Amino acid sequence: MNTRKSPRIALIGECMIELQQRADGSLQQSFGGDTLNTAVYLSRELGERATVDYVTALGDDSFSDAMCQSWASENIGLGMVQRLPGRLPGLYCIQTDAAGERRFLYWRNEAAVRSCFTTPAAAPILAALPDYDALYFSGITLAVLGEQGREKLLQTLIEARQRGAQIVFDNNYRPRLWPSLEEARAAYRSVLPYVDLALLTVDDEQALFHFADSDAVFAAYEQIGTPEVVLKRGAEACLIRCAGESSEVPAQRVERVVDTTAAGDSFSAGYLASRLLGGSPVAAAQAGHALASRVIQFPGALIPR
């Protein structure tokens, strides 16, 4: 991965109102979303050594106000955030079982982010994105943007890559967000040829493309031509293929898992932060594992600083 002094990174996606259900049935309210989680942890990891901006659309309500205040407190830039009158952010609830595994309930069909790249105000944002050093998005980003938004994103990725930007993609496939498996596959296949770093979860790859195993995943991405591929496998070692070399990096053992929410998002942040600062793929995976191992010992997506 090309590294630059004080890189500028833009993460594109959705942040939602998060409700965390406690054992007594009460709800604790915060904010979360896959790319936003990664943005927060990336900003914490990089500090003043980089600029981290978030690209999304919110409403003009008090929850959206609070989100922006929260992001600003994490040193995340707000210049690429649209505020759409009369709209609202999405909402989700996390229910966690005794083993720390979670179930999500979503209310997001009318979320403001679905208009993120189709409003008149989106034009200058789309024009500015190719000048960043790295653009980060996910499969959830693809789903919530809709067909028109995805086409705008694709053209932006192509132009950004032509200007030397690194394109980073986390597969995060969520079947409920897609009208059909075929539409999801088509959307993923449209952007994958322009991805420089693919951060993949094996289960999601198998659910989306029905790959038999990790070798099949690597073979498919080698055919696409993706320069760097990381397979995240939860508590198992992650697998890496970069510049023709393969690596396996063990995860860090955690005695008590409280909540696995944002485990993959934080791993991606730790990995990307290390790579942007010049770390090797193995060192980056170690950084990703270290961060994820801390995150899963706390409830909710974003742990205290």
C-alpha positions in Angstrom: 0.0 0.0 0.0 1.3 3.4 -0.9 1.9 5.5 2.2 2.1 9.3 2.4 2.9 11.7 5.1 -0.3 12.8 6.9 -2.7 10.8 4.6 -6.3 11.9 4.1 -8.9 9.1 4.4 -12.6 9.3 3.6 -15.0 6.6 4.9 -18.3 6.3 3.1 -21.4 4.8 4.7 -24.1 4.9 7.3 -24.3 5.7 11.0 -27.4 4.7 12.9 -28.9 5.2 16.3 -27.8 2.2 18.4 -29.9 0.7 21.1 -28.1 -1.9 23.3 -30.4 -4.2 25.2 -29.2 -4.9 28.7 -29.9 -8.1 30.8 -32.7 -6.4 32.7 -34.5 -5.4 29.4 -33.5 -1.7 29.6 -32.0 0.0 26.5 -28.8 2.0 26.4 -28.7 4.5 23.4 -25.6 5.3 21.4 -24.5 5.4 17.8 -22.9 2.9 15.4 -22.5 1.5 11.9 -19.8 -0.5 10.3 -17.9 2.2 8.4 -18.5 4.7 11.2 -17.1 2.2 13.8 -14.0 1.9 11.6 -13.7 5.6 11.2 -13.7 6.2 15.0 -11.2 3.5 15.7 -9.0 4.6 12.7 -9.1 8.2 14.0 -8.1 7.0 17.5 -5.2 4.8 16.1 -3.9 7.5 13.7 -4.4 10.6 15.9 -2.8 13.7 14.4 -0.8 11.7 11.9 -3.8 11.6 9.4 -7.1 13.2 8.5 -10.2 11.1 8.8 -13.4 12.3 7.3 -16.8 10.6 7.2 -19.1 10.7 4.2 -22.8 10.3 4.8 -26.2 11.9 5.0 -28.2 12.7 8.2 -31.4 14.5 9.1 -31.9 17.8 10.8 -33.1 16.2 14.0 -31.5 16.1 17.5 -30.1 12.6 17.0 -28.3 13.7 13.9 -27.0 16.7 15.9 -25.7 14.4 18.6 -24.0 12.2 16.0 -22.1 15.1 14.6 -21.0 16.3 18.0 -19.8 12.8 18.8 -17.8 12.5 15.6 -16.2 15.9 16.1 -15.1 14.7 19.6 -13.4 11.8 17.9 -11.6 14.2 15.5 -13.6 13.0 12.5 -14.1 15.6 9.9 -17.7 16.7 9.2 -17.2 18.6 5.9 -18.6 15.7 3.8 -21.7 15.1 6.0 -25.0 16.2 4.4 -27.9 17.3 6.6 -31.2 16.7 4.8 -34.3 18.6 6.1 -37.1 16.4 7.4 -35.1 13.2 7.2 -33.9 10.9 10.0 -31.0 8.5 10.5 -31.6 4.7 10.7 -31.9 2.8 14.0 -30.9 -0.7 15.2 -31.0 -2.7 18.3 -28.4 -5.2 19.5 -29.6 -8.2 21.5 -26.6 -10.2 23.0 -26.8 -13.8 24.2 -24.8 -15.4 27.1 -21.9 -16.3 24.8 -21.5 -12.7 23.6 -23.0 -13.4 20.1 -25.4 -10.8 18.9 -28.6 -10.4 17.0 -29.5 -7.2 15.2 -32.9 -5.6 14.6 -33.0 -2.8 12.0 -35.3 0.2 11.2 -33.5 1.9 8.3 -35.6 1.9 5.0 -36.2 5.6 5.1 -32.8 6.6 6.4 -31.3 9.9 5.0 -28.2 8.1 3.8 -30.2 6.5 1.0 -30.1 9.9 -0.7 -26.5 10.5 0.1 -25.2 10.6 -3.5 -28.4 11.7 -5.4 -29.0 15.2 -3.9 -27.8 18.4 -5.5 -25.5 18.9 -2.5 -23.7 15.6 -3.3 -22.0 17.0 -6.4 -19.2 18.9 -4.7 -18.7 16.0 -2.3 -18.3 13.5 -5.1 -16.0 15.9 -6.9 -13.8 16.1 -3.8 -13.5 12.4 -3.0 -10.9 11.5 -5.7 -8.4 13.8 -4.1 -8.2 11.7 -0.9 -5.3 9.3 -0.3 -7.6 6.5 0.6 -11.4 5.8 0.2 -13.0 3.2 2.5 -16.5 1.7 2.0 -18.3 -1.6 2.7 -20.9 -4.0 1.3 -23.4 -2.2 3.6 -22.5 1.1 1.9 -23.3 -0.5 -1.4 -26.7 -1.7 -0.1 -27.9 1.5 1.5 -26.8 3.8 -1.4 -29.2 2.1 -3.8 -28.7 1.7 -7.5 -28.3 5.4 -8.5 -26.0 6.0 -5.5 -23.9 3.0 -6.3 -23.3 4.2 -9.9 -22.1 7.6 -8.6 -19.8 5.8 -6.1 -18.4 3.5 -8.9 -17.5 6.5 -11.1 -15.8 8.2 -8.0 -13.8 5.1 -7.2 -12.6 4.8 -10.8 -11.5 8.5 -10.9 -9.9 8.3 -7.4 -7.9 5.3 -8.3 -6.7 7.0 -11.5 -5.4 9.8 -9.3 -3.5 7.4 -7.1 -5.9 6.9 -4.2 -6.0 3.5 -2.4 -9.5 1.9 -2.5 -10.3 -0.2 0.6 -13.4 -2.4 0.8 -14.9 -4.4 3.7 -17.3 -7.0 2.2 -19.9 -6.9 5.1 -22.7 -8.7 3.3 -26.1 -8.4 4.9 -28.7 -10.4 2.9 -31.7 -8.4 4.4 -30.4 -5.2 2.8 -30.7 -6.6 -0.7 -33.7 -7.3 -2.9 -32.0 -10.4 -4.2 -28.7 -12.4 -4.1 -28.2 -11.6 -7.8 -28.5 -7.8 -7.3 -26.0 -8.0 -4.4 -23.5 -10.1 -6.5 -23.8 -7.6 -9.4 -23.1 -4.6 -7.1 -20.1 -6.3 -5.5 -18.7 -7.4 -8.9 -19.0 -3.9 -10.3 -16.7 -2.4 -7.7 -14.2 -5.2 -6.9 -12.0 -4.6 -9.9 -11.1 -1.1 -8.5 -10.3 -2.3 -4.9 -6.7 -2.2 -3.7 -7.2 -3.7 -0.2 -10.1 -6.2 0.4 -10.9 -6.9 4.0 -13.1 -9.9 3.9 -15.1 -12.1 6.3 -15.0 -15.7 5.2 -18.7 -16.3 6.2 -19.9 -13.3 4.2 -17.9 -14.5 1.1 -19.4 -17.9 1.4 -22.9 -16.6 1.8 -22.6 -14.2 -1.1 -20.6 -16.1 -3.6 -20.9 -19.7 -2.2 -17.1 -20.2 -2.1 -16.2 -23.6 -0.8 -13.3 -22.4 1.4 -10.6 -19.8 1.9 -8.5 -21.1 -1.0 -11.5 -20.5 -3.3 -11.9 -17.0 -2.0 -8.2 -16.2 -2.7 -8.4 -17.7 -6.1 -11.4 -15.6 -7.1 -9.7 -12.3 -5.9 -6.5 -13.2 -7.6 -8.5 -13.6 -10.8 -10.1 -10.1 -10.2 -6.6 -8.7 -9.7 -7.0 -7.4 -6.1 -3.4 -6.6 -4.9 -4.1 -7.2 -1.1 -6.7 -9.5 0.4 -7.2 -10.2 4.1 -9.5 -12.9 5.3 -10.9 -12.2 8.8 -12.0 -15.4 10.6 -13.1 -14.2 14.1 -11.1 -16.0 16.8 -9.1 -17.9 14.3 -5.9 -16.6 12.5 -6.5 -14.2 9.7 -5.1 -15.1 6.3 -3.4 -12.6 4.0 -2.3 -12.6 0.3 -0.3 -9.6 -0.7 2.1 -9.2 -3.6 2.0 -12.9 -4.2 3.0 -13.8 -0.6 0.8 -15.6 1.9 0.7 -15.0 5.6 -1.2 -16.4 8.6 -1.5 -14.2 11.7 -3.0 -15.7 14.9 -5.7 -13.8 16.8 -5.2 -12.7 20.3 -6.9 -14.9 22.9 -9.5 -13.3 25.1 -10.6 -14.9 28.3 -14.1 -13.3 28.4 -15.9 -12.1 25.4 -18.6 -9.6 26.3 -19.8 -8.4 22.9 -18.5 -9.2 19.4 -20.1 -6.1 17.9 -17.6 -4.1 15.8 -14.9 -6.8 16.1 -14.4 -6.9 12.3 -14.8 -3.1 12.0 -12.1 -2.5 14.6 -9.8 -5.1 13.1 -10.1 -3.3 9.8 -9.3 0.0 11.5 -6.2 -1.4 13.2 -5.0 -3.1 9.9 -5.6 0.0 7.7 -4.0 2.4 10.2 -0.8 0.3 10.3 -0.6 -0.1 6.6 -1.1 3.7 6.0 1.8 4.3 8.4 4.1 1.9 6.5 3.6 -1.3 8.5 3.8 -4.7 6.8 0.7 -6.8 6.2 1.7 -9.1 9.1 2.3 -6.1 11.5 -1.0 -4.6 10.3 -2.9 -7.9 11.1 -1.3 -8.0 14.6 -2.4 -4.4 15.1 -5.9 -5.3 13.9 -6.1 -8.3 16.2 -4.9 -6.3 19.2 -7.6 -3.7 18.7 -10.4 -6.1 18.1 -9.4 -8.1 21.2 -9.9 -5.0 23.3 -13.2 -4.1 21.6 -14.9 -7.4 22.3 -14.4 -7.1 26.0 -16.9 -4.2 26.2 -20.6 -3.9 25.2 -21.6 -2.0 22.2 -19.8 -1.0 19.0 -17.7 1.9 20.3 -15.7 1.3 23.5 -14.6 4.1 25.9 -11.3 5.8 24.8 
